[in-house]
Amino acid sequence: MEKLLFRKLITDISFRALTIAFTIGLIVWIIQAVNYLDFVIDDGHNFKIYFFYNLHNFPKIIHRILPFVFAISIFFELIKYEKNNELLIFWTNGVSKKKFIKNLINFTFLVVFLQILIGSFISPNNQFKARLFLKNSNMDFLPNLIKQGKFIDTISGLTIFINHKKDNNSFENIYIQEGQFVDFKQNDNQIIYAKEGFLINKDKKLFRLLNGKIISNNNNRLISFEFDKIDYDLSKFSSRSIKKPKIQELSSVKLIKCTMSLMSGQVYIDDLFSCENNKLKNFNQELYKRFIKPFYLPILTIVCCFLLTFSKENHNYTLRIIKVFICVFLVLVVSEIFMRYIQDSTVYLLLFLSIPFIFFSFIYVFLLKRLTNV
């Protein structure tokens, strides 16, 4: 009988958590997707890249909202069970409140494992794949970006100006400048003018230019020549989108190796990112978010279990519920604040690692004393 009761409780909590997580996650994902429209409008990527980039960022959203969602689910399920007298079924079947809390904590540690799995592997891996979509994508949305009478500098190291656009792939009076700015002291600058041009070969992004002139710099000497037809290769240029992985997109193994190397005074070299001392604080904050912050979930569960120390028959029942909810909110805030104070030292990292276990032990002992006095 006990197993059936706890199975129903865990099922109810899980269903509520999944419903809230999917609802909030979808809302946040849509808002985030709107903000990422710049990849289509400004950076020249097509809607396929845009969709997959957003899709791979969904686990990151779930990882961020899971502590709040889980705490709210337990909180409201315990209130619902109390109002429907379902908690009495546990007590009348010989389930003590201490055993009730113990089973709820055991379930919470499964959620802790899931949170660590999402934060340390699934989310970084998916964000890294999203970055690869940008890195490996070509400028296949470029024709729609080119507008007459407007300078286009979406492509890094290249500026294009079109005086007149006849159709999607045909243009008149074309100005192309290679380099970040006009400085003929640099050898990588070149200006191309053409009376006509059109895009050919969708995959290679060739810009066929007709009846024009090229001005370039060679050893501080200006060289110019006219042409009837040339094919200008746009595939060698890339979008301005950031293509190197950010810290939150790196694998946990690489982060740990880098952090341990920096703390021990050793050098760690990786092709994907720079393992430097000035970034150690950021690395530690990311490790805190992935491996330490999930251990605040049992604390949230313990705080919610203070709802068991009083019943709906108490005259100040609503006020006590509000107090418990405020404590839940404070735990969430504290877990976020502590991440901001992570420093670039082993002592601080170990200190913040021990804090959730200290809090859990203290609150758990305090809760058991409250239950004995009820």
N, C-alpha and C positions, 0 to 999 in steps of 0.2 A: 504493500500500500504506500509506504514511504517513497519508494522509487517512482511510483506513478504520480504522486503529488509533486515531487521535485522535478520530474520530467515535464509536467504541465507548466510549472512555474518557469523553468528555463525556456520552454517553448514559447510561452507568452512574452517573456523578456526579449528573446531573440527575434520574434516576429515584429514586436514593436520597434526594436532597434533597427532591423532591416528596413522597415517602412519609413522610419524617420530619416535614416541614413540615405536611402534612395531619393527621398523627396528633397531633402536639403542639398544633397550632392548634386542632384539634377539642376536645381535652381542655381547653385554656385557655378556649375559647369556651363550653363547657358550664359550666365553673366560673363564668365571668363572667356567663353567662345566669342562673344561680341567684342571684347577687348582685343582678342587676337585677330580680328579682321584685318589688322594692319598688314599681316603676312600676305593677304591677297591684294589689298588696295595699294600698299606702299612698297612691298618687297618683291612683287612679281611672282609669287607662288600661286599655283592653281588651287581649286577647291578640294581636290583630292588630298594634297599635302596639308591643307588647312584642316580638313576633317580628321585625318589620322593623327595630326599633331595634337589636336584637342582631345581625341579619344584616348590617347596614351597618357594624358594628364589626369584622367579621372581617378586612378588609384591614389594619387597625391591628395586629392580632395577628400577621399574617404579616410585616409590616414589622418588628416587634420581634424576632421569633425568627429571621429570615432569616440574619443574620450567623452565629449559632451553628449553625444547620442547615447552611449552606453549608460552614463550616469542618469540621464533623464528617463531612460527606459526602466531602470531599476526603481528609481524614485516613484514614478507614476504607477508602476505595477504593484508596488507595495501599498500604495495608497488605495488603489482599486481593490486589492485583496482584502484590505482592512474594511473598506466600506461595504463590500459584498460578503463579509463574514467568512471569507475563504481562509484567512489565517487561523481561524478557530478550528478548521478541519485538521490543520497540522498539529495544533496543541492537543486536540482531543484524541489524535492517533498516536500520542506519545512522543511527538517530535519536540524536543526542547528548542528554545530560542538559540541556545549556543550551537546546537547541531544545525539548525536552520542557517545560521550565519556562516558556519564552517562550510556547508555545501555551496552556499552562494559565493564564498571566496574561492573555492576550488574551481567553480565555473568561471570566475573572473580571471584566474590565471590562464585559462584556455584562451580568453580574449586577449590577455597580455601577450601570449605567444603569437596570436594572429596579428596583433598590432605591430609587434617587432618584425614579423615576417613581411608585412606590407611595407613598413617604413624602411627596413634594411635591405630588402631585395626587390620586391615587386615594384614599388614606386620608383626607386632610382633606375631600375632596369627599363621601365616603361618611359620614363622621362629621357633617358639616354637614347632609346629608340626613336623618340619624337625628335630629338636633336639630329639624329642620323637622317631622318626624312628631310630636314632642311639642308643638311650637308650634301646629300646625294641628289637633291632636286636641281633641275636646271631652271632657266628663266622662261618657262613655257607660258607664262602669262604676260610676257613683255609686250606683245602687240596691243593688248588692251590698255597698257600703261602709257603708251606713247600717244600724246595728244598734241595737236597743232598749237603753236604759240606758247609752249611750256617746256622748261628745262627739265629733263628726266635724269636724276642722279641716283636712282635706285641701285644701279649696279656699281659696286665698289671700283673706283679707279676709272670710271667712265661717265661722261656727260653727253647727253644727246638732246639736240634741239631740232624740232620739225616745224617748218614754216606752214606747210599745208599737208593734210592727210586726206588722200583721195578715197581709200577704202581700208580694210583691216590690215593689208600687207603692202600697200603702195603709198609712197610719200614723195613730196617735192621740197626742194631747198633744205637739204639736210646738213646739219652741223654736228660733228663728232669730235670730242676732245678726250684724249687719254691722259691720265694723271689726275692728281687731286686738285691742282690749280694751274693756272697758266704761268709757268716759270721755265723759260727756255735755257736756264742754266742746268736743268736736269735732263738727263738723256732719255727719260721715259715719257716725255711729253711729245704729243703729236696732235695736229689738228687736221681734220678731213672735212672738206666741203664737197657736196655733190648736188647737182640739179635734180636728180631723180634717184629713187631707190626703192627696193621692196624686199621683204623677208622671204627667204626660200629655205627649204629643208627644215621642217619643224623641229627635228631632233637636234641637229647640229647648230641651229640658230645662225645661219649665214645671212648677212645683210648685203645684197647685191647693189652696188652703187654705180651710177652712170654719170658720165660727163662732169668730172670734178677735179679737185686739186688737193694735194697732201703737203703739209708743211710740218717738218720734223726737225729735231735737234740732233746733231752728231758731233761730239767733241766741241761743244760751244759754237758750232756753225749751223746756221739755218739752211736747210735743204728743202726745196720745193719742186714738185713736178706734177704735171697734169695727167689725167687718165681718162680713158673712154669707158672702161668697165673694170671693177675689181670686186672681189667677194670678201667682205669683212666678217671675220669669225667672232661671234659674240659668246661662244661657248667657253672661251678662256677666261671670261669674267664671271664673278660670283656676286650673289646678293649681299647686301649689307647686314643681313640677319646674322646674329651671333651663332657660330657653328662649333665653337669649343664648348665642351660640357661645363655646366656650372657645378658648384660644390654639391648641391642636392641631387645632381644627376650621376655622381660618381658612385662606384660600387663601394660597399661597406669594407670589403677587404682592402681596397686601395686606400681608403680613408684611414683605416686602423694602421696599416703599414706606414703611411706617411706620418701620422701623428706620433707613433711610437719612435720612428726614426728621428723626428725633430726633437722630441723630448729627451732622447738619449744622445743628442748631438751628432747624429749620423746623417748622411746624405741619402735621400730617396729620389730617384729620377723616374719619371713616367712621361710617356709621349702625350698623354691626354691632358695633363694639367701640370701646373707648377707647384711643387711641394716646397713652400718657402715659409720661413719663420713668421713673417708678417701676416700669414694667413692661418696660423695655428689656432688662434681664438675662434675663427670661423669654422675650422675643422672640428674643434671640440664641441662647439654649439650644435653642429650637425650630428655628431655622435650622441650627444645628449638627447636630441630630438628623436633619434632612432632607437636608442637602447635604454635610456634612463627614464625618459618621460612616460613610457608605457607602464612603468611600475607605480604610477600614481593612480592607475585604475583600481587596484585593491583598496586604496585609501578612499576613493569615491564610493566604493561599495560599502565600506565600513561606516562612512558618514551617513549613507542612505539607510543603513540598518538601525540608526537611532530612531527611525520611525517605529521600530518595534518596542521602544521603551514607553510608549503611551498609546492609548486607544481613542477611537472616535467618541467615546463617552466622556472624555475630559472636556471641561468647559472651554479651555484654551487650545483646543485641538488644532484649529486653523493657524493660530499664531505659532505653535510649535512646528507645524509643517513648513511655514515660511522660514523659520529659523534654520531648519535642516537644509532647505533649499539654498539659503544664503551661504551656509557652510560648504555645500557642494560647489557653488559658484566660486567661493574663495579658494578652494583647492585647485580648481581649474586655472584661476588667475595666478596663483602662486607657482604652479608648474610652468607657466609661461614666463613669469618674471625671472625665475631662477635661471632660465636659459640665457637671458640677457646678461647675466653676471658671470657666466662661464669665462674663465681666463685661459691664458696659454701656459698653464702649469699643471703638472701631475697632481699636486696637492689639491687644487681646486676641483679637478675632475673627479678625484676620489671622494672629496667632501660632498659634492653634489650627487654622486652615485649613492652615498650612504643616507642622504636626507630622506628619500621616500621610505626606506626601510625603518628609519627611526620614527618617522611620523606614523607609519602603519602600526608599529609595536605600541607606541604610546596611546594612540586612539583606540586600538583594539582592547588594551587593558582597561582603559577608561569606560569603554562600552560594556564590557563584561561586569564591571562594578555597578554600572547603572542598571543592568538587567537583574542583578542580585537584589537591588533595592526596590525593584518594582513589585 
